[in-house]
């Protein structure tokens, strides 16, 4: 039996995770193992295993993820100083939780 998806549990409100931003399509919350002063995860509500599982119907999902990243960078006052966005794909690419998500990191030297 496959282990329950942690991000699906967070999206459904089944954990104590603080949701920083929420739309019909996605949620944003802090990474529990931050690698920068600001380290957020942008996660679609729909379970999409990885980038390799995106379909043409998911184009809006990824676009909304990018726009959420831009908004959160502004909210956390790192849009001008700069930030990094990345998506790990599959185990060999560093993906640990198999639910599509984007990392937003920044805040060094602000």
N, CA, C and O atoms as a Tinker XYZ file with bonds, in Angstrom:
   440  protein
     1  N      0.843000   -1.193000    0.000000    73     2
     2  CA     0.000000    0.000000    0.000000    64     1     3
     3  C      0.884000    1.251000    0.000000    63     2     4     5
     4  O      1.861000    1.332000    0.745000    81     3
     5  N      0.531000    2.218000   -0.840000    73     3     6
     6  CA     1.303000    3.450000   -0.954000    64     5     7
     7  C      1.058000    4.344000    0.265000    63     6     8     9
     8  O     -0.065000    4.456000    0.758000    81     7
     9  N      2.138000    4.978000    0.738000    73     7    10
    10  CA     2.075000    5.881000    1.875000    64     9    11
    11  C      1.236000    7.115000    1.514000    63    10    12    13
    12  O      1.328000    7.608000    0.390000    81    11
    13  N      0.416000    7.621000    2.454000    73    11    14
    14  CA    -0.357000    8.833000    2.157000    64    13    15
    15  C      0.573000    9.997000    1.800000    63    14    16    17
    16  O      1.657000   10.129000    2.370000    81    15
    17  N      0.151000   10.824000    0.870000    73    15    18
    18  CA     0.946000   11.968000    0.412000    64    17    19
    19  C      0.873000   13.092000    1.451000    63    18    20    21
    20  O     -0.209000   13.598000    1.750000    81    19
    21  N      2.021000   13.475000    1.992000    73    19    22
    22  CA     2.085000   14.545000    2.989000    64    21    23
    23  C      1.494000   15.842000    2.455000    63    22    24    25
    24  O      0.742000   16.515000    3.160000    81    23
    25  N      1.826000   16.198000    1.220000    73    23    26
    26  CA     1.328000   17.462000    0.684000    64    25    27
    27  C     -0.182000   17.414000    0.458000    63    26    28    29
    28  O     -0.852000   18.435000    0.617000    81    27
    29  N     -0.730000   16.268000    0.095000    73    27    30
    30  CA    -2.187000   16.141000   -0.026000    64    29    31
    31  C     -2.839000   16.352000    1.338000    63    30    32    33
    32  O     -3.902000   16.967000    1.428000    81    31
    33  N     -2.216000   15.851000    2.387000    73    31    34
    34  CA    -2.749000   16.044000    3.743000    64    33    35
    35  C     -2.714000   17.522000    4.121000    63    34    36    37
    36  O     -3.668000   18.035000    4.706000    81    35
    37  N     -1.617000   18.212000    3.790000    73    35    38
    38  CA    -1.504000   19.643000    4.079000    64    37    39
    39  C     -2.560000   20.426000    3.308000    63    38    40    41
    40  O     -3.236000   21.286000    3.872000    81    39
    41  N     -2.702000   20.126000    2.016000    73    39    42
    42  CA    -3.679000   20.811000    1.158000    64    41    43
    43  C     -5.093000   20.652000    1.719000    63    42    44    45
    44  O     -5.901000   21.579000    1.654000    81    43
    45  N     -5.380000   19.488000    2.262000    73    43    46
    46  CA    -6.727000   19.206000    2.804000    64    45    47
    47  C     -6.917000   19.744000    4.215000    63    46    48    49
    48  O     -8.002000   19.603000    4.780000    81    47
    49  N     -5.895000   20.354000    4.796000    73    47    50
    50  CA    -6.013000   20.913000    6.137000    64    49    51
    51  C     -5.931000   19.881000    7.238000    63    50    52    53
    52  O     -6.420000   20.111000    8.344000    81    51
    53  N     -5.317000   18.745000    6.950000    73    51    54
    54  CA    -5.236000   17.658000    7.932000    64    53    55
    55  C     -3.994000   17.738000    8.820000    63    54    56    57
    56  O     -3.758000   16.848000    9.637000    81    55
    57  N     -3.203000   18.794000    8.663000    73    55    58
    58  CA    -2.015000   18.986000    9.491000    64    57    59
    59  C     -2.101000   20.381000   10.128000    63    58    60    61
    60  O     -2.999000   21.166000    9.821000    81    59
    61  N     -1.162000   20.662000   11.006000    73    59    62
    62  CA    -1.149000   21.980000   11.660000    64    61    63
    63  C     -0.334000   23.004000   10.861000    63    62    64    65
    64  O     -0.009000   24.073000   11.377000    81    63
    65  N     -0.010000   22.690000    9.639000    73    63    66
    66  CA     0.787000   23.577000    8.785000    64    65    67
    67  C      0.093000   24.919000    8.584000    63    66    68    69
    68  O     -1.097000   24.970000    8.274000    81    67
    69  N      0.841000   26.002000    8.761000    73    67    70
    70  CA     0.302000   27.339000    8.524000    64    69    71
    71  C      0.314000   27.621000    7.019000    63    70    72    73
    72  O      1.373000   27.627000    6.391000    81    71
    73  N     -0.841000   27.847000    6.460000    73    71    74
    74  CA    -0.967000   28.172000    5.044000    64    73    75
    75  C     -0.808000   29.686000    4.902000    63    74    76    77
    76  O     -1.565000   30.455000    5.495000    81    75
    77  N      0.170000   30.101000    4.121000    73    75    78
    78  CA     0.475000   31.517000    3.949000    64    77    79
    79  C     -0.325000   32.155000    2.820000    63    78    80    81
    80  O     -0.586000   33.358000    2.834000    81    79
    81  N     -0.709000   31.346000    1.853000    73    79    82
    82  CA    -1.429000   31.831000    0.675000    64    81    83
    83  C     -2.225000   30.655000    0.130000    63    82    84    85
    84  O     -1.738000   29.524000    0.103000    81    83
    85  N     -3.435000   30.923000   -0.298000    73    83    86
    86  CA    -4.292000   29.841000   -0.775000    64    85    87
    87  C     -5.187000   30.344000   -1.894000    63    86    88    89
    88  O     -5.752000   31.434000   -1.812000    81    87
    89  N     -5.310000   29.534000   -2.945000    73    87    90
    90  CA    -6.263000   29.806000   -4.030000    64    89    91
    91  C     -6.995000   28.497000   -4.306000    63    90    92    93
    92  O     -6.752000   27.485000   -3.647000    81    91
    93  N     -7.879000   28.529000   -5.273000    73    91    94
    94  CA    -8.566000   27.299000   -5.680000    64    93    95
    95  C     -7.581000   26.278000   -6.239000    63    94    96    97
    96  O     -7.850000   25.076000   -6.227000    81    95
    97  N     -6.438000   26.759000   -6.729000    73    95    98
    98  CA    -5.493000   25.893000   -7.427000    64    97    99
    99  C     -4.317000   25.459000   -6.564000    63    98   100   101
   100  O     -3.778000   24.373000   -6.776000    81    99
   101  N     -3.899000   26.277000   -5.592000    73    99   102
   102  CA    -2.672000   25.958000   -4.855000    64   101   103
   103  C     -2.668000   26.496000   -3.440000    63   102   104   105
   104  O     -3.525000   27.290000   -3.051000    81   103
   105  N     -1.679000   26.043000   -2.680000    73   103   106
   106  CA    -1.401000   26.577000   -1.349000    64   105   107
   107  C      0.093000   26.851000   -1.244000    63   106   108   109
   108  O      0.899000   26.261000   -1.964000    81   107
   109  N      0.454000   27.765000   -0.325000    73   107   110
   110  CA     1.855000   28.087000   -0.075000    64   109   111
   111  C      2.091000   27.989000    1.428000    63   110   112   113
   112  O      1.288000   28.468000    2.229000    81   111
   113  N      3.204000   27.360000    1.794000    73   111   114
   114  CA     3.569000   27.240000    3.204000    64   113   115
   115  C      5.078000   27.183000    3.326000    63   114   116   117
   116  O      5.779000   27.006000    2.329000    81   115
   117  N      5.585000   27.333000    4.548000    73   115   118
   118  CA     7.027000   27.315000    4.797000    64   117   119
   119  C      7.567000   25.888000    4.718000    63   118   120   121
   120  O      6.898000   24.934000    5.114000    81   119
   121  N      8.779000   25.762000    4.205000    73   119   122
   122  CA     9.482000   24.480000    4.208000    64   121   123
   123  C      9.911000   24.183000    5.647000    63   122   124   125
   124  O     10.385000   25.079000    6.345000    81   123
   125  N      9.751000   22.950000    6.093000    73   123   126
   126  CA    10.128000   22.625000    7.478000    64   125   127
   127  C     11.638000   22.472000    7.648000    63   126   128   129
   128  O     12.132000   22.436000    8.775000    81   127
   129  N     12.365000   22.382000    6.551000    73   127   130
   130  CA    13.828000   22.329000    6.583000    64   129   131
   131  C     14.363000   23.463000    5.714000    63   130   132   133
   132  O     14.921000   23.211000    4.646000    81   131
   133  N     14.196000   24.727000    6.166000    73   131   134
   134  CA    14.561000   25.863000    5.318000    64   133   135
   135  C     16.044000   25.909000    4.983000    63   134   136   137
   136  O     16.897000   25.602000    5.816000    81   135
   137  N     16.331000   26.296000    3.749000    73   135   138
   138  CA    17.698000   26.427000    3.266000    64   137   139
   139  C     18.059000   27.878000    3.007000    63   138   140   141
   140  O     19.097000   28.175000    2.414000    81   139
   141  N     17.187000   28.788000    3.459000    73   139   142
   142  CA    17.387000   30.226000    3.290000    64   141   143
   143  C     16.491000   30.924000    4.302000    63   142   144   145
   144  O     15.579000   30.304000    4.849000    81   143
   145  N     16.738000   32.214000    4.559000    73   143   146
   146  CA    15.862000   32.944000    5.472000    64   145   147
   147  C     14.379000   32.865000    5.062000    63   146   148   149
   148  O     13.497000   32.792000    5.918000    81   147
   149  N     14.123000   32.880000    3.769000    73   147   150
   150  CA    12.768000   32.655000    3.246000    64   149   151
   151  C     12.836000   31.386000    2.410000    63   150   152   153
   152  O     13.578000   31.325000    1.429000    81   151
   153  N     12.065000   30.372000    2.791000    73   151   154
   154  CA    12.010000   29.127000    2.025000    64   153   155
   155  C     10.563000   28.644000    2.066000    63   154   156   157
   156  O     10.104000   28.083000    3.061000    81   155
   157  N      9.865000   28.875000    0.967000    73   155   158
   158  CA     8.452000   28.534000    0.867000    64   157   159
   159  C      8.249000   27.433000   -0.157000    63   158   160   161
   160  O      9.042000   27.273000   -1.085000    81   159
   161  N      7.179000   26.678000    0.023000    73   159   162
   162  CA     6.776000   25.653000   -0.929000    64   161   163
   163  C      5.445000   26.063000   -1.541000    63   162   164   165
   164  O      4.510000   26.438000   -0.834000    81   163
   165  N      5.375000   25.987000   -2.848000    73   163   166
   166  CA     4.175000   26.318000   -3.603000    64   165   167
   167  C      3.655000   25.003000   -4.171000    63   166   168   169
   168  O      4.313000   24.370000   -4.997000    81   167
   169  N      2.470000   24.599000   -3.723000    73   167   170
   170  CA     1.980000   23.239000   -3.962000    64   169   171
   171  C      0.581000   23.267000   -4.567000    63   170   172   173
   172  O     -0.327000   23.865000   -3.990000    81   171
   173  N      0.395000   22.634000   -5.714000    73   171   174
   174  CA    -0.958000   22.566000   -6.276000    64   173   175
   175  C     -1.871000   21.696000   -5.409000    63   174   176   177
   176  O     -1.426000   20.716000   -4.810000    81   175
   177  N     -3.127000   22.060000   -5.354000    73   175   178
   178  CA    -4.104000   21.242000   -4.619000    64   177   179
   179  C     -4.286000   19.881000   -5.296000    63   178   180   181
   180  O     -4.447000   18.857000   -4.633000    81   179
   181  N     -4.256000   19.896000   -6.614000    73   179   182
   182  CA    -4.394000   18.646000   -7.372000    64   181   183
   183  C     -3.113000   17.830000   -7.191000    63   182   184   185
   184  O     -2.010000   18.364000   -7.304000    81   183
   185  N     -3.262000   16.557000   -6.916000    73   183   186
   186  CA    -2.080000   15.710000   -6.792000    64   185   187
   187  C     -1.525000   15.427000   -8.190000    63   186   188   189
   188  O     -2.130000   14.719000   -8.995000    81   187
   189  N     -0.373000   15.999000   -8.439000    73   187   190
   190  CA     0.395000   15.734000   -9.657000    64   189   191
   191  C      1.730000   15.226000   -9.145000    63   190   192   193
   192  O      2.430000   15.954000   -8.441000    81   191
   193  N      2.097000   14.019000   -9.472000    73   191   194
   194  CA     3.262000   13.367000   -8.885000    64   193   195
   195  C      4.558000   14.138000   -9.113000    63   194   196   197
   196  O      5.320000   14.340000   -8.168000    81   195
   197  N      4.825000   14.570000  -10.334000    73   195   198
   198  CA     6.039000   15.326000  -10.638000    64   197   199
   199  C      5.840000   16.076000  -11.949000    63   198   200   201
   200  O      4.798000   15.951000  -12.592000    81   199
   201  N      6.833000   16.847000  -12.336000    73   199   202
   202  CA     6.778000   17.542000  -13.627000    64   201   203
   203  C      6.522000   16.538000  -14.743000    63   202   204   205
   204  O      5.821000   16.849000  -15.706000    81   203
   205  N      7.079000   15.345000  -14.625000    73   203   206
   206  CA     6.900000   14.319000  -15.659000    64   205   207
   207  C      5.450000   13.887000  -15.818000    63   206   208   209
   208  O      5.101000   13.256000  -16.816000    81   207
   209  N      4.599000   14.217000  -14.850000    73   207   210
   210  CA     3.198000   13.825000  -14.908000    64   209   211
   211  C      2.269000   14.969000  -15.300000    63   210   212   213
   212  O      1.051000   14.796000  -15.326000    81   211
   213  N      2.839000   16.146000  -15.607000    73   211   214
   214  CA     2.009000   17.262000  -16.070000    64   213   215
   215  C      1.363000   16.918000  -17.408000    63   214   216   217
   216  O      1.964000   16.258000  -18.256000    81   215
   217  N      0.141000   17.374000  -17.576000    73   215   218
   218  CA    -0.580000   17.188000  -18.836000    64   217   219
   219  C     -0.887000   18.565000  -19.418000    63   218   220   221
   220  O     -0.738000   19.568000  -18.719000    81   219
   221  N     -1.305000   18.637000  -20.663000    73   219   222
   222  CA    -1.677000   19.941000  -21.225000    64   221   223
   223  C     -2.741000   20.658000  -20.392000    63   222   224   225
   224  O     -2.767000   21.888000  -20.351000    81   223
   225  N     -3.614000   19.904000  -19.731000    73   223   226
   226  CA    -4.653000   20.502000  -18.895000    64   225   227
   227  C     -4.068000   21.170000  -17.649000    63   226   228   229
   228  O     -4.747000   21.968000  -17.003000    81   227
   229  N     -2.819000   20.855000  -17.306000    73   227   230
   230  CA    -2.177000   21.401000  -16.109000    64   229   231
   231  C     -1.405000   22.702000  -16.371000    63   230   232   233
   232  O     -0.761000   23.219000  -15.459000    81   231
   233  N     -1.456000   23.234000  -17.579000    73   231   234
   234  CA    -0.718000   24.462000  -17.878000    64   233   235
   235  C     -1.088000   25.588000  -16.927000    63   234   236   237
   236  O     -0.213000   26.327000  -16.476000    81   235
   237  N     -2.347000   25.727000  -16.623000    73   235   238
   238  CA    -2.791000   26.795000  -15.725000    64   237   239
   239  C     -2.225000   26.607000  -14.324000    63   238   240   241
   240  O     -1.954000   27.583000  -13.626000    81   239
   241  N     -2.048000   25.364000  -13.914000    73   239   242
   242  CA    -1.504000   25.074000  -12.582000    64   241   243
   243  C     -0.088000   25.638000  -12.473000    63   242   244   245
   244  O      0.231000   26.347000  -11.519000    81   243
   245  N      0.742000   25.325000  -13.435000    73   243   246
   246  CA     2.134000   25.784000  -13.351000    64   245   247
   247  C      2.222000   27.302000  -13.486000    63   246   248   249
   248  O      3.046000   27.936000  -12.827000    81   247
   249  N      1.386000   27.880000  -14.326000    73   247   250
   250  CA     1.344000   29.335000  -14.449000    64   249   251
   251  C      0.939000   29.990000  -13.140000    63   250   252   253
   252  O      1.531000   30.991000  -12.737000    81   251
   253  N     -0.057000   29.438000  -12.479000    73   251   254
   254  CA    -0.494000   29.976000  -11.180000    64   253   255
   255  C      0.606000   29.822000  -10.136000    63   254   256   257
   256  O      0.757000   30.682000   -9.268000    81   255
   257  N      1.372000   28.743000  -10.210000    73   255   258
   258  CA     2.487000   28.553000   -9.274000    64   257   259
   259  C      3.511000   29.677000   -9.431000    63   258   260   261
   260  O      4.010000   30.208000   -8.439000    81   259
   261  N      3.823000   30.036000  -10.673000    73   259   262
   262  CA     4.783000   31.117000  -10.920000    64   261   263
   263  C      4.256000   32.457000  -10.424000    63   262   264   265
   264  O      5.000000   33.229000   -9.818000    81   263
   265  N      2.990000   32.739000  -10.672000    73   263   266
   266  CA     2.412000   33.996000  -10.211000    64   265   267
   267  C      2.347000   34.051000   -8.686000    63   266   268   269
   268  O      2.543000   35.113000   -8.096000    81   267
   269  N      2.073000   32.917000   -8.046000    73   267   270
   270  CA     2.076000   32.865000   -6.579000    64   269   271
   271  C      3.482000   33.125000   -6.045000    63   270   272   273
   272  O      3.649000   33.818000   -5.042000    81   271
   273  N      4.487000   32.573000   -6.709000    73   271   274
   274  CA     5.873000   32.802000   -6.292000    64   273   275
   275  C      6.200000   34.290000   -6.357000    63   274   276   277
   276  O      6.807000   34.834000   -5.435000    81   275
   277  N      5.808000   34.936000   -7.421000    73   275   278
   278  CA     6.051000   36.375000   -7.572000    64   277   279
   279  C      5.372000   37.155000   -6.447000    63   278   280   281
   280  O      5.980000   38.046000   -5.853000    81   279
   281  N      4.123000   36.823000   -6.154000    73   279   282
   282  CA     3.370000   37.510000   -5.098000    64   281   283
   283  C      3.994000   37.265000   -3.723000    63   282   284   285
   284  O      4.080000   38.184000   -2.908000    81   283
   285  N      4.422000   36.044000   -3.466000    73   283   286
   286  CA     5.005000   35.731000   -2.157000    64   285   287
   287  C      6.370000   36.398000   -1.999000    63   286   288   289
   288  O      6.726000   36.822000   -0.899000    81   287
   289  N      7.128000   36.494000   -3.075000    73   287   290
   290  CA     8.421000   37.192000   -3.006000    64   289   291
   291  C      8.193000   38.655000   -2.626000    63   290   292   293
   292  O      8.951000   39.218000   -1.835000    81   291
   293  N      7.163000   39.262000   -3.181000    73   291   294
   294  CA     6.834000   40.649000   -2.832000    64   293   295
   295  C      6.379000   40.731000   -1.376000    63   294   296   297
   296  O      6.791000   41.630000   -0.642000    81   295
   297  N      5.537000   39.801000   -0.965000    73   295   298
   298  CA     5.017000   39.805000    0.406000    64   297   299
   299  C      6.148000   39.651000    1.426000    63   298   300   301
   300  O      6.105000   40.261000    2.494000    81   299
   301  N      7.149000   38.846000    1.105000    73   299   302
   302  CA     8.266000   38.611000    2.018000    64   301   303
   303  C      9.432000   39.572000    1.773000    63   302   304   305
   304  O     10.520000   39.401000    2.323000    81   303
   305  N      9.186000   40.580000    0.941000    73   303   306
   306  CA    10.135000   41.666000    0.692000    64   305   307
   307  C     11.474000   41.180000    0.124000    63   306   308   309
   308  O     12.538000   41.670000    0.502000    81   307
   309  N     11.397000   40.209000   -0.790000    73   307   310
   310  CA    12.629000   39.720000   -1.434000    64   309   311
   311  C     12.572000   39.871000   -2.956000    63   310   312   313
   312  O     13.482000   39.428000   -3.657000    81   311
   313  N     11.519000   40.488000   -3.461000    73   311   314
   314  CA    11.392000   40.583000   -4.916000    64   313   315
   315  C     12.478000   41.463000   -5.524000    63   314   316   317
   316  O     12.933000   41.191000   -6.635000    81   315
   317  N     12.897000   42.497000   -4.831000    73   315   318
   318  CA    13.922000   43.390000   -5.364000    64   317   319
   319  C     15.324000   42.827000   -5.142000    63   318   320   321
   320  O     16.168000   42.890000   -6.036000    81   319
   321  N     15.573000   42.278000   -3.956000    73   319   322
   322  CA    16.908000   41.737000   -3.650000    64   321   323
   323  C     17.188000   40.455000   -4.426000    63   322   324   325
   324  O     18.343000   40.133000   -4.703000    81   323
   325  N     16.138000   39.729000   -4.776000    73   323   326
   326  CA    16.286000   38.520000   -5.585000    64   325   327
   327  C     15.920000   37.260000   -4.837000    63   326   328   329
   328  O     15.975000   37.195000   -3.609000    81   327
   329  N     15.545000   36.266000   -5.609000    73   327   330
   330  CA    15.147000   34.977000   -5.052000    64   329   331
   331  C     15.354000   33.896000   -6.099000    63   330   332   333
   332  O     15.629000   34.179000   -7.265000    81   331
   333  N     15.219000   32.680000   -5.668000    73   331   334
   334  CA    15.413000   31.536000   -6.566000    64   333   335
   335  C     14.156000   30.681000   -6.546000    63   334   336   337
   336  O     13.559000   30.464000   -5.491000    81   335
   337  N     13.759000   30.197000   -7.717000    73   335   338
   338  CA    12.661000   29.246000   -7.855000    64   337   339
   339  C     13.220000   27.964000   -8.437000    63   338   340   341
   340  O     14.001000   27.993000   -9.389000    81   339
   341  N     12.818000   26.834000   -7.862000    73   339   342
   342  CA    13.242000   25.569000   -8.464000    64   341   343
   343  C     12.250000   24.458000   -8.162000    63   342   344   345
   344  O     11.517000   24.480000   -7.173000    81   343
   345  N     12.266000   23.482000   -9.070000    73   343   346
   346  CA    11.426000   22.293000   -8.965000    64   345   347
   347  C     12.336000   21.093000   -9.136000    63   346   348   349
   348  O     13.009000   20.955000  -10.158000    81   347
   349  N     12.357000   20.233000   -8.143000    73   347   350
   350  CA    13.121000   18.980000   -8.246000    64   349   351
   351  C     12.233000   17.950000   -8.947000    63   350   352   353
   352  O     11.042000   17.848000   -8.656000    81   351
   353  N     12.821000   17.190000   -9.872000    73   351   354
   354  CA    12.045000   16.218000  -10.644000    64   353   355
   355  C     12.635000   14.828000  -10.465000    63   354   356   357
   356  O     13.775000   14.558000  -10.842000    81   355
   357  N     11.835000   13.967000   -9.887000    73   355   358
   358  CA    12.187000   12.567000   -9.629000    64   357   359
   359  C     13.346000   12.467000   -8.632000    63   358   360   361
   360  O     14.038000   13.447000   -8.356000    81   359
   361  N     13.534000   11.274000   -8.110000    73   359   362
   362  CA    14.523000   11.041000   -7.060000    64   361   363
   363  C     15.920000   11.503000   -7.473000    63   362   364   365
   364  O     16.623000   12.120000   -6.673000    81   363
   365  N     16.328000   11.217000   -8.696000    73   363   366
   366  CA    17.649000   11.618000   -9.178000    64   365   367
   367  C     17.822000   13.121000   -9.292000    63   366   368   369
   368  O     18.948000   13.616000   -9.330000    81   367
   369  N     16.714000   13.852000   -9.348000    73   367   370
   370  CA    16.746000   15.309000   -9.400000    64   369   371
   371  C     16.513000   15.947000   -8.042000    63   370   372   373
   372  O     16.371000   17.166000   -7.939000    81   371
   373  N     16.473000   15.129000   -7.005000    73   371   374
   374  CA    16.329000   15.645000   -5.652000    64   373   375
   375  C     14.908000   15.674000   -5.111000    63   374   376   377
   376  O     14.689000   16.147000   -3.996000    81   375
   377  N     13.936000   15.179000   -5.872000    73   375   378
   378  CA    12.553000   15.174000   -5.375000    64   377   379
   379  C     12.422000   14.134000   -4.274000    63   378   380   381
   380  O     12.793000   12.974000   -4.451000    81   379
   381  N     11.888000   14.564000   -3.130000    73   379   382
   382  CA    11.724000   13.674000   -1.977000    64   381   383
   383  C     10.253000   13.372000   -1.734000    63   382   384   385
   384  O      9.888000   12.237000   -1.427000    81   383
   385  N      9.410000   14.390000   -1.872000    73   383   386
   386  CA     7.961000   14.200000   -1.739000    64   385   387
   387  C      7.383000   14.220000   -3.151000    63   386   388   389
   388  O      7.557000   15.185000   -3.896000    81   387
   389  N      6.700000   13.147000   -3.501000    73   387   390
   390  CA     6.236000   12.980000   -4.871000    64   389   391
   391  C      4.832000   13.553000   -5.056000    63   390   392   393
   392  O      3.852000   12.846000   -5.286000    81   391
   393  N      4.802000   14.871000   -4.942000    73   391   394
   394  CA     3.661000   15.733000   -5.236000    64   393   395
   395  C      4.321000   16.996000   -5.760000    63   394   396   397
   396  O      5.107000   17.626000   -5.053000    81   395
   397  N      4.012000   17.366000   -6.981000    73   395   398
   398  CA     4.639000   18.530000   -7.609000    64   397   399
   399  C      4.670000   19.707000   -6.646000    63   398   400   401
   400  O      3.671000   20.015000   -5.997000    81   399
   401  N      5.820000   20.359000   -6.557000    73   399   402
   402  CA     5.935000   21.577000   -5.745000    64   401   403
   403  C      7.113000   22.396000   -6.224000    63   402   404   405
   404  O      8.073000   21.879000   -6.794000    81   403
   405  N      7.010000   23.699000   -5.973000    73   403   406
   406  CA     8.058000   24.638000   -6.348000    64   405   407
   407  C      8.614000   25.251000   -5.065000    63   406   408   409
   408  O      7.865000   25.605000   -4.154000    81   407
   409  N      9.931000   25.369000   -5.012000    73   407   410
   410  CA    10.591000   26.027000   -3.895000    64   409   411
   411  C     10.841000   27.490000   -4.261000    63   410   412   413
   412  O     11.259000   27.801000   -5.377000    81   411
   413  N     10.582000   28.372000   -3.312000    73   411   414
   414  CA    10.940000   29.777000   -3.432000    64   413   415
   415  C     11.897000   30.044000   -2.276000    63   414   416   417
   416  O     11.522000   29.933000   -1.109000    81   415
   417  N     13.145000   30.401000   -2.611000    73   415   418
   418  CA    14.121000   30.684000   -1.552000    64   417   419
   419  C     14.781000   32.031000   -1.810000    63   418   420   421
   420  O     14.983000   32.444000   -2.952000    81   419
   421  N     15.107000   32.696000   -0.714000    73   419   422
   422  CA    15.775000   33.991000   -0.810000    64   421   423
   423  C     15.898000   34.617000    0.561000    63   422   424   425
   424  O     15.712000   33.959000    1.585000    81   423
   425  N     16.212000   35.894000    0.564000    73   423   426
   426  CA    16.290000   36.625000    1.812000    64   425   427
   427  C     17.673000   36.773000    2.376000    63   426   428   429
   428  O     17.834000   37.292000    3.480000    81   427
   429  N     18.688000   36.329000    1.646000    73   427   430
   430  CA    20.063000   36.503000    2.126000    64   429   431
   431  C     20.441000   37.962000    2.027000    63   430   432   433
   432  O     20.221000   38.590000    0.991000    81   431
   433  N     20.994000   38.500000    3.062000    73   431   434
   434  CA    21.524000   39.856000    3.016000    64   433   435
   435  C     20.510000   40.948000    2.825000    63   434   436   437
   436  O     20.863000   42.023000    2.341000    81   435
   437  N     19.275000   40.725000    3.179000    73   435   438
   438  CA    18.290000   41.810000    3.017000    64   437   439
   439  C     18.233000   42.669000    4.242000    63   438   440
   440  O     17.462000   43.628000    4.287000    81   439
